[in-house]
Structure formats: C-alpha cells, structure tokens
Amino acid sequence: MKTRTLILFTFSILTSLGLRAEVLLTDDFTDNNRDGWYSRSADSLDDVSGGNVNFDLAGDESNGMLTYFTGSGTRDLAVGETMVFSFDLTLSTGGPLDVLSDRIRFGLLDSGDNRETADNSNFTDSIYADYAGYIGYVGVNGIGLSAIVERDQSNTNLVTTSATTALGASVDTSDFSIGTTYTLSLSIERTNVSTNTIMLDLDGLGSFSRTDTTTLRNGFDTALISFHGPGTDDAIVDNVNVTVIPEPSALLLSAMALLMGVVTLRRR
C-alpha cells in the first residue's frame, strides 16, 4: 500500500471518529414507555404510543417532563466542547395557535443532585430551588418571541421566568405550522475559560446565539421539556438526544498523531 493511500485511509477513519459525539441520552420511545422521565402533572402525558410522547395541551394546561442523563453528578464541559440537546416536535390542534411568547421551554440544567423521584410535582418543589443552567424560550405563533435565558436565581418553581436572566434580546422567530415536525435544539459551547456560547435552533423557523461571560454554567445532568398551554390539542415529542461534541483541536492532534504513526510504519 502506498503512503498516499495510507494517508487517505487514515483520514477516512479519523473523519468518521471525529463525527462521533459522546451520547449522553437518546430516546425514540419505540418501546412505548417513558422510563426515566418524570411528568410535570397528572394531565401532562396523554399517552406514550406509536413511538412518541403525546402531551395533552387542550386549554391552558402547563405540562412537560424531565430526565437525568448521568448516574450522579454532572457532565462537565471542557474548553472547546459543545453539549447539544435536541428533540422532534409536532403540534396539532383543532383551532388557531395562541400568540404568546415563551410557550415552549426546554434546556439543560444542573440539579445539584437534588433529583426528582416521582411524577406530578407540577415542577414546583423545594428540590428545584437551586437548579441552574440554560433554557430556550420559544414563541409559538405571530408576535410570540423566542429567547435564551440562564436559570441563575433560587426559586422552587422550576420553569418560572422569575428564576432566569435573559441573555440578550428576544427574537421574533417564524411561526410554527400545524402538523409539521420540527427539530428543536439548544447547544452550549464552552468557548473559552470565560465564555459560553449558547445557540437556539428551531429548524428553519430561526436560530440565534447568545454569550454568557458572567456566571458560567459548565456542568449539566438534567434535560427539561415544558409546555405552557400553547393553544393546541397535542404536542408530540420524539427522538430526544443529548450529546457532547469534542473539541476540534483535540481531534486534529489525534489525527496528526495517528497519521505520523502510519507514515512511520510505511517508511519502515
């Protein structure tokens, strides 16, 4: 095998390795259960069937669920690493979507190992007092605004706006369409020792990023999805994932080391 062929073969392997994120959580609900997820209220989950979680949102109910993706403690981000939380969302309704901000809230938090153990807490309990992290607020329709916030204040209500500080201005993202499936994601990059970059992506409806240079949150163990009565009959959630993408420079060093090894073997 010639050296050029060895080099190309090596980079092919490294490319595939480099794209392989560390998977902390993946759930497509094909087993039709929500093991490990805790519902916000008794009315939160209409059912888990057809490989989806179906939330009953008729009227103005506030529903949701959360889970923990570490056995204990947090998964801390090193400089250059990015944690990505994503899921598929479909809204269905018999009437128009409400025009309000902050209707969908999802994020990555540090529980401080004060973990939920049962359903139906209504996301209001003493265990939530000091949960910290980043949340995406998503407006559903019309003038509904979206934002990125940091949960940085003690409050026993997990998803109240009173416990958060907005990172920059809100954004008027595009409207959701009934019956269309969107992939929503929140990513947190530890850009350097003094900066986090947080991006909210709404799958074609809009994306924007904000930076945090004050009270940085770099360790997480909780994935949260919450709905605030967005005027629909149901919200369907599927394909939930939390992954960590390695630092690009670390991958490059690994590539160079392996490549030099291949070339050395070829010369010998």
Sequence and secondary structure as in RCSB ss.txt:
>XXXX:A:sequence
MKTRTLILFTFSILTSLGLRAEVLLTDDFTDNNRDGWYSRSADSLDDVSGGNVNFDLAGDESNGMLTYFTGSGTR
DLAVGETMVFSFDLTLSTGGPLDVLSDRIRFGLLDSGDNRETADNSNFTDSIYADYAGYIGYVGVNGIGLSAIVE
RDQSNTNLVTTSATTALGASVDTSDFSIGTTYTLSLSIERTNVSTNTIMLDLDGLGSFSRTDTTTLRNGFDTALI
SFHGPGTDDAIVDNVNVTVIPEPSALLLSAMALLMGVVTLRRR
>XXXX:A:secstr
  HHHHHHHHHHHHHHHHT  EEEEEE  TTS  TT EESSTTSEEEEETTEEEEE STT EEEEEEE SSSS E
E  TT EEEEEEEEEEE SS     SS EEEEEEE TT    SS  TTBSGGGTT EEEEEEE  STT  BEEEE
E S  SBTT GGGEEE S  B      TT EEEEEEEEEEEETTEEEEEEE TTS EEEEEE SS   EE EEEE
EEE  S SEEEEEEEEEEEE  HHHHHHHHHHHHHHHHHHHH 
